[in-house]
Amino acid sequence: MSDIADFANDLVQERIDAALAARNAAKSSTPGHSLMFCESCDESIPEARRLAQVGCTQCVSCQSQNEKRGAHYAR
């Protein structure tokens, strides 16, 4: 048998879940800032790439390698 404390905990958990869902939805719709250095090889990412691809985290060569790997595994 549930009591008032269980009901209150359920209500709080629902509100936390709703707030987290709203936060995650807002986060995914706005692109992040581009990194200055590649997260894979620590080489600097050229400014032109950072401006052209907002939210980039890898240099061109590391991104190309990841895309090739992804295409290989997608088959």
mmCIF file of the N, C-alpha and C atoms, coordinates in Angstrom:
data_MODEL
# 
_entry.id   MODEL 
# 
loop_
_atom_site.group_PDB 
_atom_site.id 
_atom_site.type_symbol 
_atom_site.label_atom_id 
_atom_site.label_alt_id 
_atom_site.label_comp_id 
_atom_site.label_asym_id 
_atom_site.label_entity_id 
_atom_site.label_seq_id 
_atom_site.pdbx_PDB_ins_code 
_atom_site.Cartn_x 
_atom_site.Cartn_y 
_atom_site.Cartn_z 
_atom_site.occupancy 
_atom_site.B_iso_or_equiv 
_atom_site.pdbx_formal_charge 
_atom_site.auth_seq_id 
_atom_site.auth_comp_id 
_atom_site.auth_asym_id 
_atom_site.auth_atom_id 
_atom_site.pdbx_PDB_model_num 
ATOM 1   N N  . MET A 1 1  ? 0.839  -1.178 0.000   1.00 0.00 ? 1  MET A N  1 
ATOM 2   C CA . MET A 1 1  ? 0.000  0.000  0.000   1.00 0.00 ? 1  MET A CA 1 
ATOM 3   C C  . MET A 1 1  ? 0.890  1.250  0.000   1.00 0.00 ? 1  MET A C  1 
ATOM 4   N N  . SER A 1 2  ? 0.621  2.137  -0.910  1.00 0.00 ? 2  SER A N  1 
ATOM 5   C CA . SER A 1 2  ? 1.449  3.340  -1.010  1.00 0.00 ? 2  SER A CA 1 
ATOM 6   C C  . SER A 1 2  ? 0.908  4.432  -0.091  1.00 0.00 ? 2  SER A C  1 
ATOM 7   N N  . ASP A 1 3  ? 1.819  5.249  0.364   1.00 0.00 ? 3  ASP A N  1 
ATOM 8   C CA . ASP A 1 3  ? 1.416  6.343  1.240   1.00 0.00 ? 3  ASP A CA 1 
ATOM 9   C C  . ASP A 1 3  ? 1.731  7.680  0.586   1.00 0.00 ? 3  ASP A C  1 
ATOM 10  N N  . ILE A 1 4  ? 1.558  8.746  1.307   1.00 0.00 ? 4  ILE A N  1 
ATOM 11  C CA . ILE A 1 4  ? 1.745  10.084 0.763   1.00 0.00 ? 4  ILE A CA 1 
ATOM 12  C C  . ILE A 1 4  ? 3.198  10.327 0.348   1.00 0.00 ? 4  ILE A C  1 
ATOM 13  N N  . ALA A 1 5  ? 4.155  9.733  1.061   1.00 0.00 ? 5  ALA A N  1 
ATOM 14  C CA . ALA A 1 5  ? 5.569  9.906  0.709   1.00 0.00 ? 5  ALA A CA 1 
ATOM 15  C C  . ALA A 1 5  ? 5.876  9.261  -0.641  1.00 0.00 ? 5  ALA A C  1 
ATOM 16  N N  . ASP A 1 6  ? 5.307  8.084  -0.904  1.00 0.00 ? 6  ASP A N  1 
ATOM 17  C CA . ASP A 1 6  ? 5.509  7.438  -2.205  1.00 0.00 ? 6  ASP A CA 1 
ATOM 18  C C  . ASP A 1 6  ? 4.923  8.280  -3.323  1.00 0.00 ? 6  ASP A C  1 
ATOM 19  N N  . PHE A 1 7  ? 3.737  8.827  -3.079  1.00 0.00 ? 7  PHE A N  1 
ATOM 20  C CA . PHE A 1 7  ? 3.092  9.675  -4.076  1.00 0.00 ? 7  PHE A CA 1 
ATOM 21  C C  . PHE A 1 7  ? 3.952  10.908 -4.351  1.00 0.00 ? 7  PHE A C  1 
ATOM 22  N N  . ALA A 1 8  ? 4.484  11.520 -3.291  1.00 0.00 ? 8  ALA A N  1 
ATOM 23  C CA . ALA A 1 8  ? 5.320  12.710 -3.449  1.00 0.00 ? 8  ALA A CA 1 
ATOM 24  C C  . ALA A 1 8  ? 6.598  12.366 -4.219  1.00 0.00 ? 8  ALA A C  1 
ATOM 25  N N  . ASN A 1 9  ? 7.217  11.244 -3.905  1.00 0.00 ? 9  ASN A N  1 
ATOM 26  C CA . ASN A 1 9  ? 8.422  10.824 -4.623  1.00 0.00 ? 9  ASN A CA 1 
ATOM 27  C C  . ASN A 1 9  ? 8.147  10.585 -6.100  1.00 0.00 ? 9  ASN A C  1 
ATOM 28  N N  . ASP A 1 10 ? 7.025  9.962  -6.405  1.00 0.00 ? 10 ASP A N  1 
ATOM 29  C CA . ASP A 1 10 ? 6.656  9.728  -7.803  1.00 0.00 ? 10 ASP A CA 1 
ATOM 30  C C  . ASP A 1 10 ? 6.445  11.044 -8.540  1.00 0.00 ? 10 ASP A C  1 
ATOM 31  N N  . LEU A 1 11 ? 5.790  11.986 -7.887  1.00 0.00 ? 11 LEU A N  1 
ATOM 32  C CA . LEU A 1 11 ? 5.532  13.288 -8.499  1.00 0.00 ? 11 LEU A CA 1 
ATOM 33  C C  . LEU A 1 11 ? 6.841  14.040 -8.764  1.00 0.00 ? 11 LEU A C  1 
ATOM 34  N N  . VAL A 1 12 ? 7.738  14.022 -7.802  1.00 0.00 ? 12 VAL A N  1 
ATOM 35  C CA . VAL A 1 12 ? 9.031  14.686 -7.975  1.00 0.00 ? 12 VAL A CA 1 
ATOM 36  C C  . VAL A 1 12 ? 9.814  14.030 -9.102  1.00 0.00 ? 12 VAL A C  1 
ATOM 37  N N  . GLN A 1 13 ? 9.804  12.699 -9.152  1.00 0.00 ? 13 GLN A N  1 
ATOM 38  C CA . GLN A 1 13 ? 10.529 11.999 -10.211 1.00 0.00 ? 13 GLN A CA 1 
ATOM 39  C C  . GLN A 1 13 ? 9.977  12.332 -11.592 1.00 0.00 ? 13 GLN A C  1 
ATOM 40  N N  . GLU A 1 14 ? 8.658  12.443 -11.718 1.00 0.00 ? 14 GLU A N  1 
ATOM 41  C CA . GLU A 1 14 ? 8.053  12.821 -13.000 1.00 0.00 ? 14 GLU A CA 1 
ATOM 42  C C  . GLU A 1 14 ? 8.506  14.209 -13.422 1.00 0.00 ? 14 GLU A C  1 
ATOM 43  N N  . ARG A 1 15 ? 8.569  15.133 -12.481 1.00 0.00 ? 15 ARG A N  1 
ATOM 44  C CA . ARG A 1 15 ? 8.988  16.499 -12.809 1.00 0.00 ? 15 ARG A CA 1 
ATOM 45  C C  . ARG A 1 15 ? 10.477 16.547 -13.185 1.00 0.00 ? 15 ARG A C  1 
ATOM 46  N N  . ILE A 1 16 ? 11.283 15.770 -12.502 1.00 0.00 ? 16 ILE A N  1 
ATOM 47  C CA . ILE A 1 16 ? 12.710 15.700 -12.847 1.00 0.00 ? 16 ILE A CA 1 
ATOM 48  C C  . ILE A 1 16 ? 12.874 15.129 -14.247 1.00 0.00 ? 16 ILE A C  1 
ATOM 49  N N  . ASP A 1 17 ? 12.143 14.052 -14.550 1.00 0.00 ? 17 ASP A N  1 
ATOM 50  C CA . ASP A 1 17 ? 12.226 13.440 -15.881 1.00 0.00 ? 17 ASP A CA 1 
ATOM 51  C C  . ASP A 1 17 ? 11.794 14.420 -16.965 1.00 0.00 ? 17 ASP A C  1 
ATOM 52  N N  . ALA A 1 18 ? 10.727 15.184 -16.704 1.00 0.00 ? 18 ALA A N  1 
ATOM 53  C CA . ALA A 1 18 ? 10.251 16.156 -17.688 1.00 0.00 ? 18 ALA A CA 1 
ATOM 54  C C  . ALA A 1 18 ? 11.272 17.271 -17.895 1.00 0.00 ? 18 ALA A C  1 
ATOM 55  N N  . ALA A 1 19 ? 11.881 17.738 -16.808 1.00 0.00 ? 19 ALA A N  1 
ATOM 56  C CA . ALA A 1 19 ? 12.877 18.798 -16.917 1.00 0.00 ? 19 ALA A CA 1 
ATOM 57  C C  . ALA A 1 19 ? 14.107 18.314 -17.676 1.00 0.00 ? 19 ALA A C  1 
ATOM 58  N N  . LEU A 1 20 ? 14.554 17.097 -17.411 1.00 0.00 ? 20 LEU A N  1 
ATOM 59  C CA . LEU A 1 20 ? 15.697 16.545 -18.131 1.00 0.00 ? 20 LEU A CA 1 
ATOM 60  C C  . LEU A 1 20 ? 15.389 16.350 -19.608 1.00 0.00 ? 20 LEU A C  1 
ATOM 61  N N  . ALA A 1 21 ? 14.186 15.895 -19.918 1.00 0.00 ? 21 ALA A N  1 
ATOM 62  C CA . ALA A 1 21 ? 13.807 15.713 -21.318 1.00 0.00 ? 21 ALA A CA 1 
ATOM 63  C C  . ALA A 1 21 ? 13.790 17.050 -22.050 1.00 0.00 ? 21 ALA A C  1 
ATOM 64  N N  . ALA A 1 22 ? 13.267 18.090 -21.402 1.00 0.00 ? 22 ALA A N  1 
ATOM 65  C CA . ALA A 1 22 ? 13.236 19.416 -22.021 1.00 0.00 ? 22 ALA A CA 1 
ATOM 66  C C  . ALA A 1 22 ? 14.650 19.946 -22.219 1.00 0.00 ? 22 ALA A C  1 
ATOM 67  N N  . ARG A 1 23 ? 15.510 19.715 -21.245 1.00 0.00 ? 23 ARG A N  1 
ATOM 68  C CA . ARG A 1 23 ? 16.901 20.176 -21.348 1.00 0.00 ? 23 ARG A CA 1 
ATOM 69  C C  . ARG A 1 23 ? 17.622 19.466 -22.478 1.00 0.00 ? 23 ARG A C  1 
ATOM 70  N N  . ASN A 1 24 ? 17.439 18.156 -22.592 1.00 0.00 ? 24 ASN A N  1 
ATOM 71  C CA . ASN A 1 24 ? 18.093 17.399 -23.665 1.00 0.00 ? 24 ASN A CA 1 
ATOM 72  C C  . ASN A 1 24 ? 17.566 17.794 -25.029 1.00 0.00 ? 24 ASN A C  1 
ATOM 73  N N  . ALA A 1 25 ? 16.273 18.091 -25.131 1.00 0.00 ? 25 ALA A N  1 
ATOM 74  C CA . ALA A 1 25 ? 15.698 18.518 -26.409 1.00 0.00 ? 25 ALA A CA 1 
ATOM 75  C C  . ALA A 1 25 ? 16.267 19.865 -26.827 1.00 0.00 ? 25 ALA A C  1 
ATOM 76  N N  . ALA A 1 26 ? 16.415 20.774 -25.882 1.00 0.00 ? 26 ALA A N  1 
ATOM 77  C CA . ALA A 1 26 ? 16.971 22.093 -26.205 1.00 0.00 ? 26 ALA A CA 1 
ATOM 78  C C  . ALA A 1 26 ? 18.447 21.992 -26.544 1.00 0.00 ? 26 ALA A C  1 
ATOM 79  N N  . LYS A 1 27 ? 19.151 21.107 -25.883 1.00 0.00 ? 27 LYS A N  1 
ATOM 80  C CA . LYS A 1 27 ? 20.582 20.956 -26.124 1.00 0.00 ? 27 LYS A CA 1 
ATOM 81  C C  . LYS A 1 27 ? 20.857 20.411 -27.515 1.00 0.00 ? 27 LYS A C  1 
ATOM 82  N N  . SER A 1 28 ? 20.069 19.466 -27.980 1.00 0.00 ? 28 SER A N  1 
ATOM 83  C CA . SER A 1 28 ? 20.323 18.861 -29.279 1.00 0.00 ? 28 SER A CA 1 
ATOM 84  C C  . SER A 1 28 ? 19.947 19.783 -30.434 1.00 0.00 ? 28 SER A C  1 
ATOM 85  N N  . SER A 1 29 ? 19.069 20.765 -30.195 1.00 0.00 ? 29 SER A N  1 
ATOM 86  C CA . SER A 1 29 ? 18.658 21.639 -31.285 1.00 0.00 ? 29 SER A CA 1 
ATOM 87  C C  . SER A 1 29 ? 19.627 22.790 -31.516 1.00 0.00 ? 29 SER A C  1 
ATOM 88  N N  . THR A 1 30 ? 20.461 23.094 -30.542 1.00 0.00 ? 30 THR A N  1 
ATOM 89  C CA . THR A 1 30 ? 21.433 24.158 -30.719 1.00 0.00 ? 30 THR A CA 1 
ATOM 90  C C  . THR A 1 30 ? 22.826 23.556 -30.846 1.00 0.00 ? 30 THR A C  1 
ATOM 91  N N  . PRO A 1 31 ? 23.502 23.832 -31.950 1.00 0.00 ? 31 PRO A N  1 
ATOM 92  C CA . PRO A 1 31 ? 24.833 23.252 -32.124 1.00 0.00 ? 31 PRO A CA 1 
ATOM 93  C C  . PRO A 1 31 ? 25.820 23.856 -31.133 1.00 0.00 ? 31 PRO A C  1 
ATOM 94  N N  . GLY A 1 32 ? 26.747 23.046 -30.699 1.00 0.00 ? 32 GLY A N  1 
ATOM 95  C CA . GLY A 1 32 ? 27.761 23.509 -29.767 1.00 0.00 ? 32 GLY A CA 1 
ATOM 96  C C  . GLY A 1 32 ? 28.857 24.277 -30.469 1.00 0.00 ? 32 GLY A C  1 
ATOM 97  N N  . HIS A 1 33 ? 29.762 24.772 -29.701 1.00 0.00 ? 33 HIS A N  1 
ATOM 98  C CA . HIS A 1 33 ? 30.899 25.487 -30.267 1.00 0.00 ? 33 HIS A CA 1 
ATOM 99  C C  . HIS A 1 33 ? 31.909 24.488 -30.806 1.00 0.00 ? 33 HIS A C  1 
ATOM 100 N N  . SER A 1 34 ? 32.579 24.877 -31.847 1.00 0.00 ? 34 SER A N  1 
ATOM 101 C CA . SER A 1 34 ? 33.630 24.040 -32.417 1.00 0.00 ? 34 SER A CA 1 
ATOM 102 C C  . SER A 1 34 ? 34.841 24.044 -31.493 1.00 0.00 ? 34 SER A C  1 
ATOM 103 N N  . LEU A 1 35 ? 35.518 22.931 -31.449 1.00 0.00 ? 35 LEU A N  1 
ATOM 104 C CA . LEU A 1 35 ? 36.729 22.838 -30.642 1.00 0.00 ? 35 LEU A CA 1 
ATOM 105 C C  . LEU A 1 35 ? 37.904 23.455 -31.385 1.00 0.00 ? 35 LEU A C  1 
ATOM 106 N N  . MET A 1 36 ? 38.870 23.942 -30.640 1.00 0.00 ? 36 MET A N  1 
ATOM 107 C CA . MET A 1 36 ? 40.068 24.505 -31.238 1.00 0.00 ? 36 MET A CA 1 
ATOM 108 C C  . MET A 1 36 ? 41.039 23.405 -31.657 1.00 0.00 ? 36 MET A C  1 
ATOM 109 N N  . PHE A 1 37 ? 41.017 22.283 -30.923 1.00 0.00 ? 37 PHE A N  1 
ATOM 110 C CA . PHE A 1 37 ? 41.919 21.168 -31.188 1.00 0.00 ? 37 PHE A CA 1 
ATOM 111 C C  . PHE A 1 37 ? 41.114 19.885 -31.351 1.00 0.00 ? 37 PHE A C  1 
ATOM 112 N N  . CYS A 1 38 ? 41.581 19.031 -32.236 1.00 0.00 ? 38 CYS A N  1 
ATOM 113 C CA . CYS A 1 38 ? 40.917 17.768 -32.532 1.00 0.00 ? 38 CYS A CA 1 
ATOM 114 C C  . CYS A 1 38 ? 40.882 16.887 -31.282 1.00 0.00 ? 38 CYS A C  1 
ATOM 115 N N  . GLU A 1 39 ? 39.719 16.296 -30.998 1.00 0.00 ? 39 GLU A N  1 
ATOM 116 C CA . GLU A 1 39 ? 39.606 15.445 -29.820 1.00 0.00 ? 39 GLU A CA 1 
ATOM 117 C C  . GLU A 1 39 ? 40.290 14.099 -30.026 1.00 0.00 ? 39 GLU A C  1 
ATOM 118 N N  . SER A 1 40 ? 40.624 13.751 -31.257 1.00 0.00 ? 40 SER A N  1 
ATOM 119 C CA . SER A 1 40 ? 41.280 12.475 -31.535 1.00 0.00 ? 40 SER A CA 1 
ATOM 120 C C  . SER A 1 40 ? 42.800 12.582 -31.554 1.00 0.00 ? 40 SER A C  1 
ATOM 121 N N  . CYS A 1 41 ? 43.327 13.593 -32.261 1.00 0.00 ? 41 CYS A N  1 
ATOM 122 C CA . CYS A 1 41 ? 44.784 13.675 -32.441 1.00 0.00 ? 41 CYS A CA 1 
ATOM 123 C C  . CYS A 1 41 ? 45.407 14.918 -31.824 1.00 0.00 ? 41 CYS A C  1 
ATOM 124 N N  . ASP A 1 42 ? 44.623 15.811 -31.269 1.00 0.00 ? 42 ASP A N  1 
ATOM 125 C CA . ASP A 1 42 ? 45.086 17.046 -30.620 1.00 0.00 ? 42 ASP A CA 1 
ATOM 126 C C  . ASP A 1 42 ? 45.742 18.048 -31.564 1.00 0.00 ? 42 ASP A C  1 
ATOM 127 N N  . GLU A 1 43 ? 45.575 17.871 -32.872 1.00 0.00 ? 43 GLU A N  1 
ATOM 128 C CA . GLU A 1 43 ? 46.051 18.874 -33.827 1.00 0.00 ? 43 GLU A CA 1 
ATOM 129 C C  . GLU A 1 43 ? 45.041 20.025 -33.848 1.00 0.00 ? 43 GLU A C  1 
ATOM 130 N N  . SER A 1 44 ? 45.497 21.209 -34.214 1.00 0.00 ? 44 SER A N  1 
ATOM 131 C CA . SER A 1 44 ? 44.582 22.346 -34.267 1.00 0.00 ? 44 SER A CA 1 
ATOM 132 C C  . SER A 1 44 ? 43.617 22.193 -35.445 1.00 0.00 ? 44 SER A C  1 
ATOM 133 N N  . ILE A 1 45 ? 42.390 22.616 -35.225 1.00 0.00 ? 45 ILE A N  1 
ATOM 134 C CA . ILE A 1 45 ? 41.365 22.580 -36.275 1.00 0.00 ? 45 ILE A CA 1 
ATOM 135 C C  . ILE A 1 45 ? 41.375 23.952 -36.949 1.00 0.00 ? 45 ILE A C  1 
ATOM 136 N N  . PRO A 1 46 ? 41.535 24.012 -38.268 1.00 0.00 ? 46 PRO A N  1 
ATOM 137 C CA . PRO A 1 46 ? 41.585 25.301 -38.957 1.00 0.00 ? 46 PRO A CA 1 
ATOM 138 C C  . PRO A 1 46 ? 40.311 26.118 -38.724 1.00 0.00 ? 46 PRO A C  1 
ATOM 139 N N  . GLU A 1 47 ? 40.501 27.435 -38.654 1.00 0.00 ? 47 GLU A N  1 
ATOM 140 C CA . GLU A 1 47 ? 39.371 28.327 -38.392 1.00 0.00 ? 47 GLU A CA 1 
ATOM 141 C C  . GLU A 1 47 ? 38.288 28.195 -39.452 1.00 0.00 ? 47 GLU A C  1 
ATOM 142 N N  . ALA A 1 48 ? 38.685 28.013 -40.707 1.00 0.00 ? 48 ALA A N  1 
ATOM 143 C CA . ALA A 1 48 ? 37.706 27.880 -41.784 1.00 0.00 ? 48 ALA A CA 1 
ATOM 144 C C  . ALA A 1 48 ? 36.782 26.686 -41.538 1.00 0.00 ? 48 ALA A C  1 
ATOM 145 N N  . ARG A 1 49 ? 37.345 25.590 -41.068 1.00 0.00 ? 49 ARG A N  1 
ATOM 146 C CA . ARG A 1 49 ? 36.523 24.405 -40.766 1.00 0.00 ? 49 ARG A CA 1 
ATOM 147 C C  . ARG A 1 49 ? 35.602 24.677 -39.578 1.00 0.00 ? 49 ARG A C  1 
ATOM 148 N N  . ARG A 1 50 ? 36.139 25.318 -38.546 1.00 0.00 ? 50 ARG A N  1 
ATOM 149 C CA . ARG A 1 50 ? 35.326 25.607 -37.361 1.00 0.00 ? 50 ARG A CA 1 
ATOM 150 C C  . ARG A 1 50 ? 34.155 26.511 -37.690 1.00 0.00 ? 50 ARG A C  1 
ATOM 151 N N  . LEU A 1 51 ? 34.365 27.444 -38.626 1.00 0.00 ? 51 LEU A N  1 
ATOM 152 C CA . LEU A 1 51 ? 33.273 28.342 -39.017 1.00 0.00 ? 51 LEU A CA 1 
ATOM 153 C C  . LEU A 1 51 ? 32.289 27.662 -39.963 1.00 0.00 ? 51 LEU A C  1 
ATOM 154 N N  . ALA A 1 52 ? 32.796 26.821 -40.839 1.00 0.00 ? 52 ALA A N  1 
ATOM 155 C CA . ALA A 1 52 ? 31.943 26.153 -41.820 1.00 0.00 ? 52 ALA A CA 1 
ATOM 156 C C  . ALA A 1 52 ? 31.127 25.024 -41.192 1.00 0.00 ? 52 ALA A C  1 
ATOM 157 N N  . GLN A 1 53 ? 31.711 24.330 -40.231 1.00 0.00 ? 53 GLN A N  1 
ATOM 158 C CA . GLN A 1 53 ? 31.056 23.185 -39.597 1.00 0.00 ? 53 GLN A CA 1 
ATOM 159 C C  . GLN A 1 53 ? 30.947 23.476 -38.096 1.00 0.00 ? 53 GLN A C  1 
ATOM 160 N N  . VAL A 1 54 ? 29.911 24.227 -37.725 1.00 0.00 ? 54 VAL A N  1 
ATOM 161 C CA . VAL A 1 54 ? 29.732 24.605 -36.328 1.00 0.00 ? 54 VAL A CA 1 
ATOM 162 C C  . VAL A 1 54 ? 29.528 23.346 -35.483 1.00 0.00 ? 54 VAL A C  1 
ATOM 163 N N  . GLY A 1 55 ? 30.272 23.273 -34.399 1.00 0.00 ? 55 GLY A N  1 
ATOM 164 C CA . GLY A 1 55 ? 30.168 22.119 -33.517 1.00 0.00 ? 55 GLY A CA 1 
ATOM 165 C C  . GLY A 1 55 ? 31.139 21.002 -33.852 1.00 0.00 ? 55 GLY A C  1 
ATOM 166 N N  . CYS A 1 56 ? 32.073 21.239 -34.767 1.00 0.00 ? 56 CYS A N  1 
ATOM 167 C CA . CYS A 1 56 ? 33.011 20.170 -35.130 1.00 0.00 ? 56 CYS A CA 1 
ATOM 168 C C  . CYS A 1 56 ? 33.960 19.898 -33.966 1.00 0.00 ? 56 CYS A C  1 
ATOM 169 N N  . THR A 1 57 ? 34.326 18.642 -33.836 1.00 0.00 ? 57 THR A N  1 
ATOM 170 C CA . THR A 1 57 ? 35.203 18.229 -32.739 1.00 0.00 ? 57 THR A CA 1 
ATOM 171 C C  . THR A 1 57 ? 36.458 17.541 -33.240 1.00 0.00 ? 57 THR A C  1 
ATOM 172 N N  . GLN A 1 58 ? 36.546 17.328 -34.559 1.00 0.00 ? 58 GLN A N  1 
ATOM 173 C CA . GLN A 1 58 ? 37.696 16.632 -35.124 1.00 0.00 ? 58 GLN A CA 1 
ATOM 174 C C  . GLN A 1 58 ? 38.224 17.382 -36.335 1.00 0.00 ? 58 GLN A C  1 
ATOM 175 N N  . CYS A 1 59 ? 39.522 17.185 -36.588 1.00 0.00 ? 59 CYS A N  1 
ATOM 176 C CA . CYS A 1 59 ? 40.121 17.767 -37.781 1.00 0.00 ? 59 CYS A CA 1 
ATOM 177 C C  . CYS A 1 59 ? 39.605 17.016 -39.016 1.00 0.00 ? 59 CYS A C  1 
ATOM 178 N N  . VAL A 1 60 ? 39.917 17.531 -40.179 1.00 0.00 ? 60 VAL A N  1 
ATOM 179 C CA . VAL A 1 60 ? 39.409 16.937 -41.415 1.00 0.00 ? 60 VAL A CA 1 
ATOM 180 C C  . VAL A 1 60 ? 39.884 15.501 -41.591 1.00 0.00 ? 60 VAL A C  1 
ATOM 181 N N  . SER A 1 61 ? 41.162 15.240 -41.325 1.00 0.00 ? 61 SER A N  1 
ATOM 182 C CA . SER A 1 61 ? 41.670 13.884 -41.557 1.00 0.00 ? 61 SER A CA 1 
ATOM 183 C C  . SER A 1 61 ? 41.059 12.876 -40.578 1.00 0.00 ? 61 SER A C  1 
ATOM 184 N N  . CYS A 1 62 ? 40.907 13.232 -39.311 1.00 0.00 ? 62 CYS A N  1 
ATOM 185 C CA . CYS A 1 62 ? 40.289 12.301 -38.349 1.00 0.00 ? 62 CYS A CA 1 
ATOM 186 C C  . CYS A 1 62 ? 38.815 12.081 -38.674 1.00 0.00 ? 62 CYS A C  1 
ATOM 187 N N  . GLN A 1 63 ? 38.122 13.149 -39.086 1.00 0.00 ? 63 GLN A N  1 
ATOM 188 C CA . GLN A 1 63 ? 36.715 13.011 -39.451 1.00 0.00 ? 63 GLN A CA 1 
ATOM 189 C C  . GLN A 1 63 ? 36.577 12.115 -40.678 1.00 0.00 ? 63 GLN A C  1 
ATOM 190 N N  . SER A 1 64 ? 37.462 12.268 -41.645 1.00 0.00 ? 64 SER A N  1 
ATOM 191 C CA . SER A 1 64 ? 37.425 11.422 -42.839 1.00 0.00 ? 64 SER A CA 1 
ATOM 192 C C  . SER A 1 64 ? 37.657 9.962  -42.485 1.00 0.00 ? 64 SER A C  1 
ATOM 193 N N  . GLN A 1 65 ? 38.603 9.702  -41.603 1.00 0.00 ? 65 GLN A N  1 
ATOM 194 C CA . GLN A 1 65 ? 38.867 8.322  -41.177 1.00 0.00 ? 65 GLN A CA 1 
ATOM 195 C C  . GLN A 1 65 ? 37.650 7.730  -40.479 1.00 0.00 ? 65 GLN A C  1 
ATOM 196 N N  . ASN A 1 66 ? 37.009 8.501  -39.628 1.00 0.00 ? 66 ASN A N  1 
ATOM 197 C CA . ASN A 1 66 ? 35.814 8.004  -38.939 1.00 0.00 ? 66 ASN A CA 1 
ATOM 198 C C  . ASN A 1 66 ? 34.685 7.716  -39.918 1.00 0.00 ? 66 ASN A C  1 
ATOM 199 N N  . GLU A 1 67 ? 34.513 8.583  -40.902 1.00 0.00 ? 67 GLU A N  1 
ATOM 200 C CA . GLU A 1 67 ? 33.455 8.364  -41.894 1.00 0.00 ? 67 GLU A CA 1 
ATOM 201 C C  . GLU A 1 67 ? 33.745 7.134  -42.738 1.00 0.00 ? 67 GLU A C  1 
ATOM 202 N N  . LYS A 1 68 ? 35.008 6.919  -43.096 1.00 0.00 ? 68 LYS A N  1 
ATOM 203 C CA . LYS A 1 68 ? 35.368 5.718  -43.866 1.00 0.00 ? 68 LYS A CA 1 
ATOM 204 C C  . LYS A 1 68 ? 35.104 4.469  -43.042 1.00 0.00 ? 68 LYS A C  1 
ATOM 205 N N  . ARG A 1 69 ? 35.492 4.514  -41.763 1.00 0.00 ? 69 ARG A N  1 
ATOM 206 C CA . ARG A 1 69 ? 35.243 3.376  -40.877 1.00 0.00 ? 69 ARG A CA 1 
ATOM 207 C C  . ARG A 1 69 ? 33.748 3.110  -40.747 1.00 0.00 ? 69 ARG A C  1 
ATOM 208 N N  . GLY A 1 70 ? 32.974 4.182  -40.596 1.00 0.00 ? 70 GLY A N  1 
ATOM 209 C CA . GLY A 1 70 ? 31.523 4.044  -40.462 1.00 0.00 ? 70 GLY A CA 1 
ATOM 210 C C  . GLY A 1 70 ? 30.895 3.465  -41.727 1.00 0.00 ? 70 GLY A C  1 
ATOM 211 N N  . ALA A 1 71 ? 31.382 3.889  -42.891 1.00 0.00 ? 71 ALA A N  1 
ATOM 212 C CA . ALA A 1 71 ? 30.858 3.365  -44.148 1.00 0.00 ? 71 ALA A CA 1 
ATOM 213 C C  . ALA A 1 71 ? 31.205 1.898  -44.317 1.00 0.00 ? 71 ALA A C  1 
ATOM 214 N N  . HIS A 1 72 ? 32.388 1.523  -43.851 1.00 0.00 ? 72 HIS A N  1 
ATOM 215 C CA . HIS A 1 72 ? 32.820 0.127  -43.951 1.00 0.00 ? 72 HIS A CA 1 
ATOM 216 C C  . HIS A 1 72 ? 31.938 -0.765 -43.090 1.00 0.00 ? 72 HIS A C  1 
ATOM 217 N N  . TYR A 1 73 ? 31.624 -0.330 -41.876 1.00 0.00 ? 73 TYR A N  1 
ATOM 218 C CA . TYR A 1 73 ? 30.826 -1.139 -40.973 1.00 0.00 ? 73 TYR A CA 1 
ATOM 219 C C  . TYR A 1 73 ? 29.344 -1.115 -41.306 1.00 0.00 ? 73 TYR A C  1 
ATOM 220 N N  . ALA A 1 74 ? 28.915 -0.125 -42.077 1.00 0.00 ? 74 ALA A N  1 
ATOM 221 C CA . ALA A 1 74 ? 27.501 -0.011 -42.441 1.00 0.00 ? 74 ALA A CA 1 
ATOM 222 C C  . ALA A 1 74 ? 27.098 -1.048 -43.482 1.00 0.00 ? 74 ALA A C  1 
ATOM 223 N N  . ARG A 1 75 ? 28.060 -1.625 -44.168 1.00 0.00 ? 75 ARG A N  1 
ATOM 224 C CA . ARG A 1 75 ? 27.761 -2.584 -45.216 1.00 0.00 ? 75 ARG A CA 1 
ATOM 225 C C  . ARG A 1 75 ? 27.318 -3.889 -44.675 1.00 0.00 ? 75 ARG A C  1 
# 
